[in-house]
């Protein structure tokens, strides 16, 4: 007996536990000539998904109509398998694995009919479903930030906070593959033992050095001296920020002239404060990065190339989950 398609939906913004409901869909739309029917194999939950549901994120959810009522669909990232193709679809086949090439595809559902132009084929037989399902947001964010702002060379250093986040760990691993050294900030855990355990985990991934936020905020002079001794005179041209607040201000003070501070998150919900002198006398560049905007601004061929690069990094053992 075939189960009816289902989806995690909501009709108003709010806390997920209050507004999300599982709805059974009467039927999927008819397959048009350029459409593909897929079943979703795995659909991750990212922090941005929660923000979309709460209504505090710039992206808007995809909508569907069920029994003449409009519902919003949760989910942005997924691995899906092609189960049926329209007569004009040439670049996909039944059983192919695909990831989403369009933002807010509404991936928290069992199946869907989607335009083939919005799907990217996963060209690999070596990836696990978990790897496939997490191809399109966090590792690409890490790679783009490492390559798009500063011309990093082998042996260079970067610094980042939120280093144990999904993007942070991807930065560590991809940087290691590029022979880029990383200085990584983390929050202290409940006990020294747990903090040391996290430090060990990050170093096992390839982190060069690890500091706690508390070390850099409470004893910033000593922390800067440590960073200076680690870099041995090399310039520190790139900082990646997903936290904000006082610790990020201290990170900025470690940067070299003409460096970039790239902000892609604000987990502390604290303002980003940068002393004017760093902009004036060090020519600090403070910019933002949003993966959804990158996808919007680039062609499908460029998106496919990016996903292919991530697939190769995973296949070569450079990036794991």
C-alpha positions as CSV (number, residue, x, y, z in Angstrom):
1,X,0.0,0.0,0.0
2,X,1.5,3.3,-1.1
3,X,1.3,6.1,1.5
4,X,-0.1,9.5,0.6
5,X,2.5,12.2,0.4
6,X,3.0,14.3,3.5
7,X,4.6,17.5,4.4
8,X,5.6,19.6,7.5
9,X,3.7,22.8,7.1
10,X,2.6,26.0,8.9
11,X,0.1,28.8,8.2
12,X,1.6,31.5,10.4
13,X,5.0,32.5,11.7
14,X,6.0,31.5,15.3
15,X,7.9,29.0,17.4
16,X,8.2,25.7,15.5
17,X,6.6,23.7,18.3
18,X,3.6,26.0,18.2
19,X,2.9,26.3,14.5
20,X,4.3,23.2,12.6
21,X,1.8,20.5,11.6
22,X,2.1,17.4,9.4
23,X,-0.4,17.5,6.6
24,X,-1.3,14.8,4.2
25,X,-1.4,15.9,0.6
26,X,-4.3,14.9,-1.5
27,X,-2.1,14.4,-4.6
28,X,1.0,15.8,-6.2
29,X,0.7,18.2,-9.2
30,X,0.6,16.7,-12.6
31,X,4.1,16.2,-14.1
32,X,4.8,18.7,-16.8
33,X,7.3,18.1,-19.6
34,X,10.2,19.8,-17.8
35,X,9.3,18.6,-14.3
36,X,10.8,15.8,-12.2
37,X,9.1,13.9,-9.4
38,X,11.3,13.2,-6.5
39,X,11.2,11.5,-3.1
40,X,13.1,13.1,-0.3
41,X,15.7,10.8,1.3
42,X,17.0,13.1,4.0
43,X,16.1,16.7,4.8
44,X,18.4,18.4,7.4
45,X,17.4,21.0,9.9
46,X,19.5,24.1,9.8
47,X,19.3,27.1,12.2
48,X,18.0,29.3,9.3
49,X,15.1,26.9,8.9
50,X,13.9,27.8,12.4
51,X,14.4,31.5,11.6
52,X,12.3,31.3,8.5
53,X,9.4,29.7,10.5
54,X,9.8,32.4,13.1
55,X,9.5,35.0,10.4
56,X,12.8,36.7,11.3
57,X,14.7,35.6,8.2
58,X,14.9,37.4,4.8
59,X,13.9,34.3,2.8
60,X,10.3,33.3,2.5
61,X,9.0,29.8,2.6
62,X,7.5,28.1,-0.5
63,X,3.8,27.7,-0.3
64,X,1.3,25.0,-1.5
65,X,-2.5,24.8,-1.5
66,X,-4.2,22.0,0.4
67,X,-8.0,21.9,0.3
68,X,-8.1,25.5,-0.9
69,X,-6.0,26.7,2.0
70,X,-2.4,28.0,1.6
71,X,0.3,26.4,3.6
72,X,4.0,27.2,3.9
73,X,6.5,24.4,3.6
74,X,9.5,24.0,5.9
75,X,13.0,23.0,4.8
76,X,15.6,24.4,2.4
77,X,18.2,21.6,2.0
78,X,17.8,17.9,1.1
79,X,18.9,14.9,-0.8
80,X,16.2,13.6,-3.1
81,X,15.9,10.7,-5.5
82,X,14.3,11.0,-8.9
83,X,11.3,8.7,-9.3
84,X,9.7,10.1,-12.5
85,X,10.8,12.5,-15.3
86,X,8.9,14.7,-17.8
87,X,9.3,13.9,-21.4
88,X,11.5,16.9,-22.1
89,X,14.0,16.3,-19.3
90,X,17.3,15.2,-20.7
91,X,19.9,15.7,-18.0
92,X,18.3,13.6,-15.2
93,X,17.3,9.9,-15.0
94,X,15.2,7.8,-12.7
95,X,17.1,6.9,-9.5
96,X,19.5,9.9,-9.8
97,X,20.3,11.6,-6.6
98,X,19.7,15.4,-6.6
99,X,20.1,18.4,-4.3
100,X,18.2,21.6,-4.5
101,X,19.5,24.4,-6.8
102,X,16.8,26.8,-5.7
103,X,16.4,28.3,-2.2
104,X,13.4,27.4,0.0
105,X,12.3,24.4,-2.0
106,X,10.2,23.1,0.9
107,X,12.2,20.0,1.6
108,X,10.4,18.8,4.7
109,X,8.0,16.6,2.8
110,X,8.0,13.0,1.5
111,X,7.8,13.8,-2.2
112,X,7.4,16.6,-4.7
113,X,7.1,17.6,-8.3
114,X,9.8,20.2,-9.1
115,X,11.2,21.9,-12.2
116,X,14.2,20.0,-13.4
117,X,16.1,23.3,-13.8
118,X,16.0,23.8,-10.0
119,X,17.8,20.5,-9.3
120,X,21.5,19.6,-9.3
121,X,22.5,16.0,-10.0
122,X,24.9,14.5,-7.4
123,X,27.7,13.0,-9.6
124,X,29.1,10.5,-7.2
125,X,28.6,6.8,-6.2
126,X,30.7,7.2,-3.1
127,X,28.7,9.6,-1.0
128,X,26.5,8.5,1.9
129,X,23.0,9.9,2.1
130,X,24.1,12.1,5.0
131,X,26.9,13.6,3.0
132,X,24.5,14.1,0.1
133,X,21.8,15.8,2.2
134,X,24.3,18.3,3.6
135,X,26.1,19.2,0.4
136,X,24.5,22.5,-0.5
137,X,24.7,24.9,2.5
138,X,27.4,24.6,5.1
139,X,30.5,23.2,3.1
140,X,29.8,25.6,0.2
141,X,29.5,28.5,2.6
142,X,32.9,27.6,4.0
143,X,34.5,27.2,0.6
144,X,33.1,30.4,-0.8
145,X,34.3,32.4,2.2
146,X,37.8,30.9,2.0
147,X,38.1,31.6,-1.8
148,X,36.1,34.7,-2.6
149,X,37.5,37.5,-0.4
150,X,41.2,37.0,0.1
151,X,43.8,35.4,-2.2
152,X,45.0,32.9,0.4
153,X,48.2,31.0,-0.3
154,X,49.6,27.8,1.2
155,X,50.8,28.4,4.7
156,X,48.6,31.5,5.3
157,X,46.5,31.9,8.5
158,X,42.8,32.7,9.0
159,X,40.9,33.2,12.2
160,X,37.2,32.3,12.9
161,X,34.7,32.0,15.7
162,X,31.9,29.5,16.1
163,X,34.5,27.0,15.1
164,X,32.5,24.0,16.2
165,X,29.5,24.9,14.1
166,X,28.7,23.1,10.9
167,X,30.3,25.8,8.9
168,X,33.2,26.2,11.3
169,X,34.2,22.6,11.1
170,X,33.9,22.7,7.3
171,X,36.2,25.7,7.3
172,X,38.7,23.8,9.4
173,X,38.7,20.8,7.1
174,X,38.7,22.7,3.8
175,X,41.4,25.0,5.0
176,X,43.5,22.0,5.9
177,X,43.1,20.6,2.4
178,X,44.3,24.0,1.1
179,X,47.2,24.0,3.6
180,X,45.7,27.1,5.3
181,X,46.3,27.3,9.1
182,X,43.3,28.1,11.2
183,X,43.0,29.9,14.6
184,X,39.7,28.8,16.0
185,X,37.5,30.3,18.8
186,X,35.0,28.4,20.8
187,X,32.8,29.0,23.9
188,X,34.0,27.4,27.1
189,X,32.0,24.3,28.0
190,X,30.5,23.6,31.4
191,X,33.7,21.9,32.6
192,X,37.4,22.1,31.7
193,X,37.2,18.5,30.7
194,X,34.5,19.2,28.2
195,X,36.3,22.2,26.8
196,X,39.5,20.1,26.4
197,X,37.5,17.4,24.7
198,X,36.1,19.9,22.1
199,X,39.6,21.3,21.5
200,X,40.8,17.8,20.8
201,X,37.9,17.1,18.4
202,X,38.6,20.3,16.4
203,X,42.4,19.5,16.3
204,X,41.6,16.0,15.0
205,X,39.6,17.7,12.2
206,X,42.7,19.8,11.3
207,X,42.4,22.9,13.5
208,X,45.9,24.5,14.0
209,X,45.1,26.4,17.2
210,X,42.1,26.8,19.4
211,X,41.2,29.6,21.8
212,X,38.1,30.2,23.9
213,X,36.0,33.3,23.6
214,X,36.7,33.9,27.3
215,X,40.5,33.9,26.7
216,X,40.3,36.5,24.0
217,X,37.8,38.7,25.8
218,X,39.2,38.6,29.3
219,X,42.9,38.6,28.5
220,X,43.0,40.0,25.0
221,X,46.6,41.2,25.2
222,X,47.9,37.7,26.0
223,X,45.6,36.2,23.4
224,X,46.9,38.6,20.7
225,X,50.5,37.8,21.8
226,X,49.8,34.1,21.4
227,X,48.3,34.7,17.9
228,X,51.3,36.8,16.9
229,X,53.7,34.0,18.0
230,X,51.7,31.3,16.1
231,X,51.6,33.3,12.9
232,X,55.3,34.1,13.1
233,X,55.0,37.4,11.3
234,X,52.6,36.2,8.7
235,X,49.7,38.5,7.9
236,X,46.2,37.6,9.2
237,X,44.0,38.7,6.3
238,X,40.7,36.9,6.9
239,X,38.4,36.5,9.8
240,X,35.1,34.6,9.6
241,X,32.4,35.7,12.1
242,X,29.1,33.9,12.9
243,X,28.8,35.2,16.5
244,X,29.2,39.0,16.9
245,X,29.6,40.7,20.2
246,X,32.7,41.6,22.2
247,X,34.7,38.6,21.2
248,X,34.4,39.5,17.5
249,X,35.7,43.0,18.3
250,X,38.8,41.4,19.9
251,X,39.2,39.2,16.8
252,X,39.2,42.2,14.6
253,X,42.1,43.7,16.6
254,X,44.3,40.8,15.6
255,X,43.9,41.4,11.8
256,X,46.5,42.8,9.4
257,X,46.2,45.9,7.3
258,X,43.6,45.5,4.5
259,X,42.1,42.3,6.1
260,X,38.5,41.1,5.6
261,X,36.0,40.4,8.3
262,X,33.3,38.2,6.8
263,X,30.1,38.0,8.8
264,X,27.7,35.1,8.0
265,X,25.8,34.7,11.2
266,X,24.9,36.4,14.5
267,X,24.5,33.7,17.1
268,X,25.1,35.9,20.1
269,X,22.4,38.3,18.9
270,X,24.8,41.0,20.0
271,X,25.8,44.0,17.9
272,X,29.0,43.9,15.8
273,X,31.2,46.7,17.1
274,X,34.3,47.7,15.2
275,X,36.5,50.6,16.3
276,X,36.6,53.3,13.6
277,X,40.4,53.4,13.7
278,X,40.6,49.9,12.3
279,X,38.6,51.0,9.3
280,X,40.6,54.2,8.9
281,X,44.2,53.2,9.7
282,X,44.1,49.5,8.8
283,X,41.6,49.7,5.9
284,X,39.6,46.9,7.4
285,X,36.9,45.5,5.1
286,X,33.8,44.4,6.9
287,X,31.4,42.4,4.6
288,X,28.6,40.0,4.9
289,X,28.1,36.6,3.2
290,X,24.8,34.8,2.7
291,X,24.8,31.5,0.8
292,X,21.2,32.1,-0.4
293,X,22.3,35.3,-2.1
294,X,25.2,33.5,-3.8
295,X,22.9,30.9,-5.2
296,X,20.5,33.7,-6.4
297,X,23.3,35.7,-8.1
298,X,25.0,32.8,-9.9
299,X,24.1,30.6,-12.8
300,X,23.1,26.9,-12.6
301,X,26.4,26.0,-14.2
302,X,28.3,27.8,-11.5
303,X,26.1,26.1,-8.8
304,X,26.8,22.7,-10.3
305,X,30.6,23.5,-10.4
306,X,30.4,24.4,-6.7
307,X,28.6,21.3,-5.7
308,X,31.1,19.2,-7.8
309,X,34.0,20.8,-5.8
310,X,32.3,19.9,-2.5
311,X,31.7,16.3,-3.7
312,X,35.4,15.9,-4.6
313,X,36.5,17.2,-1.2
314,X,34.2,14.6,0.4
315,X,35.3,11.8,-1.9
316,X,38.9,12.6,-1.2
317,X,38.3,12.4,2.6
318,X,39.0,16.1,3.1
319,X,35.5,16.9,4.5
320,X,33.3,14.8,6.7
321,X,30.2,15.2,8.8
